[in-house]
Amino acid sequence: MNKKFQLSLAILLVASLFLSACGGVDQDAGSGDGKQVLRLMQTDEPPGLDSATTTDAISNELLNNVMEGLYRLDKDNHPTEGMAEDVKISKDKKTYTFTLRDAEWSDGEPVTAENFEYAWKRALDPKSKSEYAFLLYHIEGAEAYNTGDGKAKDVAVKALDEKTLEVKLEAPIPYFESLLTFTTYYPQRQDIVEEHGNKYATETNKMVYNGPFVLSEWQHAKSYKLAKNEKYWDKDTVKLDEITFDIVKDVATGVNLFESDKLDVANLSDDFVDKYAGKDEVVPVPEASTFYLQFNQDEEYFANANIRKALSMAIDRETITDKLRKDGSQPATGFVPTPIDVNEKPFREVSGELISPKADPKEAKKLLEKGLKEVGMDKLPTIEILGYDTAIAKKEQEYIKEALESALGIKVKLQVLPFAQKLDRESNGDFQASFAGWGADYNDPMTYLDVMLTGGSYNRGGWSNEDYDKLVKKSMTNPDFEKRADDLVEAEKILIDEMGVAPLYFRSRLNLQNDTVKDIYRHPFGADRSFKWASVEK
């Protein structure tokens, strides 16, 4: 590992204070006791580990490594059997019959088909208020139950016996096995959930695990730790004994910890990209993520398409990607990002470039004036934009503020919040505009386009278009996959033409990774990383 890079005394002092405050990273981890310990950082703690209701990427990554659904993503990002040992699919591709392998929970109880039926119906229960319940709507009776028009018994997921799970779909879909790898499809133990009630999954001892690892320690807002799950059915594949995560919001601190050999993997951002160019420690992180501005259309002016278009057109996307991030991120030319396929073709190639990467301040000003006239206003009030509190996000948000103020002559206020608080305000509709991101849950354009359906739980701004809704909903059940692809392309064009959200960039990331670390698999969709196959070779 290259040790030549030196940081300023100020950053060293910050790192020292950080380590003193949070207990730091175990400096002796993996040195002398024969254990394989992987030392990682995370920018925040997981906001929620209840797989029926969780929504964020940090929680999903952790759950991907302590839990396992019927399928999990393999080393090549393909769905592969997890708890399912075998599956039989009917000729019409609407009925799936899964046979579960012999597997145990971390407390020694068997993993059963009933654990899946219970978990999925719990996510669909209107009382759970699961924002991801819509991912289960492909199952017969699921949407009716979730929306209050049906009953749990009519949801077509059924444990035929302890090892057999039958699932009936409304219509064949090309990505169902990919969906089965996602968090909302994980199993849960009814006895554990009911024992802990609203405290379920809030501490290490208030949940059980069926994945490669267990959550063994959790110091809230400071650190957490995973340990190898000795009850996992494929435990012989798992080489790591332990994974430690320290919460490090500042990239410079993370880089310093990496250089001091206290972290094996650290985030790399704009300030350090040039200095690490060409170094072996730099590892690209593949992603299917779009970052964008969303507008709360309860505000009269944001309900106007021309005003939304004006704000979008005032922002130079290449400035964000090339001058601020410098990590391989690309200007967003649509809502669906580059790695997503449709019918085994890149969706972006099929749909084309819908947004210009360059700003057009003159046209933006004209659109703003037109929009203001349409809503009967002389000027916009001060706009508050919710933002993230990470270092790189703060730079991006400051640029967005400056671009909007300079091009449009408006006033912008940034409200920077910790991750969980930001999510809470967005979900409650307590915002005017928000800088947000969406990562793909599975490899299909639907994982983006269904987000913007009228009334969708993640359609935070409340944009609505009847033609868009018809196209997307038709595509959920259309067995003609070629026509389905055409409809999804048309739907995205409607979204961008109205600027229901303003896509800014398709994110890529860079990590620094110790050369002793092998086989961390990074996924462009679903959970960010899998550690099942990882090792640390000292």
Secondary structure, DSSP 8 states (H G I E B T S, - for coil): --------HHHHHHHHHHHHHH----TTTTSSS---EEEEEESS--S---TTT---HHHHHHHHHH---SEEE-TTS-EEESSEEEEEE-TTS-EEEEEE-S-B-TTS-B--HHHHHHHHHHHHSGGG--TTGGGGTTBTTHHHHHTTSS-GGGSSEEEEETTEEEEEBSS--TTHHHHTTSGGG----HHHHHHHGGGTTSSGGGS---SSEEEEEEETTTEEEEEE-TT-TTGGG---SEEEEEE---HHHHHHHHHTTS-SEEEE-HHHHHHHTT-TTEEEE---EEEEEEE-TTSGGGG-HHHHHHHHHTS-HHIIIIIII-SS-EE-SSSS-TT-EETTEEHHHHH---S-SS--HHHHHHHHHHHHHHHT-SS---EEEEEE-SHHHHHHHHHHHHHHHHHH---EEEEEE-HHHHHHHHHTT--SEEEEEEE-SSSSTHHHHGGGSTT-TT-TT----HHHHHHHHHHHH-S-HHHHHHHHHHHHHHHHHHTSEEEEEE--EEEEE-TTEE--EE-SSSSSEE-TT-EE--
